[in-house]
Every structure is written in structure tokens, then in C-alpha cells.
Amino acid sequence: MRALSEIPREDYLGPGPWKTMRFVFPLKYEDTPDNPVHVYHDVLVALDPERTLNNGQPSVLARWIDAMDIQEGDHVVHAGCGTDRGNAAIAARVTCGISLMSKWSLATPPRTIPARLMESS
């Protein structure tokens, strides 16, 4: 998905170093060096490791967004979302998008969607 690949993932995480998790059993976090290259693997990135709250796994987010078959001009409500560039990828395709979250302490400031993502494909 073009929009997801053009939105910097580290902009939606706290400062590094990060705790990442591969979806391989046993599930466990691994500490990364303070270099954003490590968040571009197909991994979950901890937002709150004690509660196992993570920034979404890119391959899963791409499949979900693709399965929604969002068309230009659609209206979308994303409930229960977190701090994720998936929201920005969705917003790049829709006329009206609303993200609802219950834990405001995890919310990141709104990001600007690059103009190149707003152009028709």
C-alpha cells in the first residue's frame, strides 16, 4: 500500500530505543538500538509493554486496510485506534475520517498527510 510505505513509522512512536516483538512464539519484546531502521522490520513496536499495547504490525495493517477496499471519497470511522500510521494511510484515501480512542495518554498529535498521498492514483 503506497500510503503506508510513504509515512515514516517512527513519527508515530515515542523516541527510541524501542521494544519490538516478532509474531513468533514465544512472544517476547526485544530491545532495539536507537536507530529507526529497526522499526521498519515487520514487527510490533511497544507503546506500553506492561499492557502489551503495540503499534501495529505493518503486514497486518496493510492487509486490513486493503481488505476495507476504501475508495476515494469514502467516509471512515476507526474506533479503538491507537498511535498508528495506518490512520494516516486511511486518511489519505477518504473524504471524512474520524479516529476514536479511549486512552488519550497514548494519542500522538495529528500528523500532516504528505500532499503526494492526497493525489489521485
C-alpha positions as CSV (number, residue, x, y, z in Angstrom):
1,M,0.0,0.0,0.0
2,R,1.6,3.2,-1.2
3,A,0.4,5.5,1.6
4,L,1.6,3.2,4.3
5,S,5.0,2.9,2.8
6,E,5.4,6.6,2.4
7,I,4.5,7.6,6.0
8,P,7.5,7.4,8.4
9,R,6.7,4.8,11.1
10,E,9.0,6.4,13.7
11,D,6.8,9.6,13.6
12,Y,4.1,7.5,15.3
13,L,6.3,6.0,18.1
14,G,7.9,7.5,21.1
15,P,11.6,8.2,21.0
16,G,14.0,5.2,20.6
17,P,15.3,2.9,21.6
18,W,12.2,0.7,21.1
19,K,10.9,-2.6,22.2
20,T,9.9,-4.7,19.3
21,M,8.1,-8.1,19.0
22,R,8.0,-10.5,16.2
23,F,4.9,-12.6,15.9
24,V,6.8,-15.8,16.7
25,F,6.2,-17.9,19.7
26,P,7.2,-17.5,22.5
27,L,6.0,-13.8,22.1
28,K,8.5,-11.5,23.8
29,Y,9.8,-8.0,23.4
30,E,13.4,-7.3,22.3
31,D,15.2,-4.0,22.9
32,T,16.5,-2.2,19.8
33,P,19.3,0.3,19.4
34,D,18.2,3.9,18.9
35,N,18.1,3.7,15.1
36,P,14.7,3.8,13.2
37,V,15.9,1.2,10.8
38,H,14.8,-1.4,13.4
39,V,11.1,-0.3,13.3
40,Y,10.9,-1.0,9.6
41,H,11.0,-4.7,10.0
42,D,7.6,-6.5,10.1
43,V,7.4,-6.2,13.9
44,L,5.1,-4.8,16.6
45,V,6.6,-1.9,18.4
46,A,5.6,-1.4,22.1
47,L,3.7,1.7,23.1
48,D,3.1,0.4,26.6
49,P,4.8,-3.0,27.0
50,E,3.4,-3.6,30.5
51,R,-0.1,-3.6,29.0
52,T,1.0,-5.2,25.7
53,L,-0.2,-2.2,23.7
54,N,1.6,-2.0,20.4
55,N,1.9,-0.1,17.2
56,G,0.5,-2.4,14.5
57,Q,2.5,-4.9,12.5
58,P,2.9,-3.4,9.0
59,S,1.9,-6.5,7.0
60,V,-1.3,-7.0,9.1
61,L,-2.2,-3.3,8.8
62,A,-1.7,-3.4,5.0
63,R,-3.9,-6.4,4.7
64,W,-6.7,-4.9,6.8
65,I,-6.6,-1.6,5.0
66,D,-6.6,-3.3,1.6
67,A,-9.5,-5.6,2.7
68,M,-11.6,-2.5,3.5
69,D,-11.4,-1.5,-0.2
70,I,-11.6,2.2,0.7
71,Q,-12.4,4.3,-2.3
72,E,-11.5,7.9,-2.8
73,G,-14.2,10.0,-1.2
74,D,-15.4,7.3,1.3
75,H,-16.2,8.2,4.9
76,V,-14.4,6.1,7.6
77,V,-14.7,5.8,11.4
78,H,-11.9,4.0,13.1
79,A,-12.8,3.1,16.7
80,G,-10.3,1.9,19.2
81,C,-7.4,3.0,17.2
82,G,-4.1,3.9,18.6
83,T,-1.0,5.8,17.5
84,D,-0.6,4.4,14.1
85,R,0.4,5.5,10.7
86,G,-2.4,3.2,9.5
87,N,-4.8,6.0,10.4
88,A,-2.8,8.4,8.2
89,A,-2.8,5.9,5.4
90,I,-6.6,5.6,5.7
91,A,-7.0,9.4,5.9
92,A,-5.1,9.8,2.7
93,R,-7.9,8.0,0.9
94,V,-11.1,9.3,2.4
95,T,-13.1,12.5,2.4
96,C,-14.0,12.3,6.1
97,G,-12.2,10.2,8.7
98,I,-12.7,10.1,12.4
99,S,-10.4,8.2,14.8
100,L,-11.8,7.4,18.3
101,M,-9.6,6.4,21.2
102,S,-10.2,5.6,24.8
103,K,-6.7,6.1,26.2
104,W,-5.8,9.7,25.3
105,S,-2.4,9.3,27.1
106,L,-1.3,7.1,24.1
107,A,-2.5,9.6,21.4
108,T,0.0,11.3,19.3
109,P,-0.5,14.7,17.8
110,P,-2.2,14.6,14.3
111,R,0.3,14.3,11.5
112,T,0.3,16.1,8.2
113,I,-0.5,13.8,5.3
114,P,2.0,14.4,2.6
115,A,0.4,16.1,-0.4
116,R,1.7,13.3,-2.8
117,L,-0.5,10.8,-0.9
118,M,-3.6,13.0,-1.4
119,E,-3.3,12.9,-5.2
120,S,-5.5,10.5,-7.2
121,S,-3.7,7.4,-8.3
